[in-house]
Structure formats: structure tokens, C-alpha cells
Amino acid sequence: MKDPKRSRLPSPLNRGQLHFSLWWVVSTLLLLLAPNFLLIPKPTVTMVDFSAFKKLIVDGSIKRMEMTSSAYYGFTLTREQEAQQGKSAQGSEARAKEYQTAPVQDTGFVALLDSNGIEYNAVLPQNHPILGFLLSWILPLGIMFLV
């Protein structure tokens, strides 16, 4: 015979409640991570060390360079060549090969770029504080209130 006291005690984990909570967590994580996969482009950059990067400059493989505070990017085509290639490709995404290296304090590096006729420029970081605020605070809160 069953003990009536045992059957009346609530279960510490209601099976439906656990399933709902797990589903809620998984769906919320997917909704929060989806913009990262959809909005951030896939990198097509070849990572090289600084000495190999300088060798590519001397060999003439790199024609244009962009410098940021965190990395140097080298491209195999100049801006004019990319524009011509973009017009001739008519919609196909034919891009120059891109190399990346970590910046090193080399006093003769700019002189090396000038002597090899490399186009170079510095790129300032682009911060979008309003977009960051919307994606990190407003969007998750809105999703939680709607669901």
C-alpha cells in the first residue's frame, strides 16, 4: 500500500518545468548569438609573422597596407586595381588576398614601405556606441518581455 504522505509531497524537480527552463535558456542564447553570426563577416585573412610580412613587401606581393593599433593588413591589389576588378567582375566578390600581422615597433618600416612604393594609411577604430547599447541591452530585454 502506498504511503499517503509520500505521494502528497511535491517533487523537487517538476519534469515539465525543467524542460521549459532549459528550452528558455537555449532559445535565448540562440537569439542573442544570431546577430554575431549574421552581421559579422567571415575573415579571409592569412596570418603571417612580421618578418614574413616584410618579405612580402620586398617581394612585391603586397601593394597596399592598412595600419591599425592592433594589426597591420597587407593587400595584393591597390585601391585602383580593386576598383577595376570590381567593375569587370560585375557583382562577383573578387577580392585581393589579405595578410595580417601584429604591429611591431620598427623605426625603418615606413621607410621600407616608401622605398617599395606601397600605398599605406592608418585606420581609426570605429565605435558605434548606440548600436552596441541597443544590441547588448535593449534587444535582449525586448525579447524577454515579448516572450
Buried (B, 14 or more C-beta within 10 A) or exposed (E): EEEEEEEEEEEEEEEEEEEEEEEEEEEBEEBBEEEEEEEEEEEEBEEBEBEEBBEBBEEEBBBBBBBEEEBBBBBBBBEEBBEEBBEEEEEEEEBBBBBBBEEEEEEEBEEEBEEBEBBBEEEEEEEEEEEEEEBEEEBEEEEEEEE
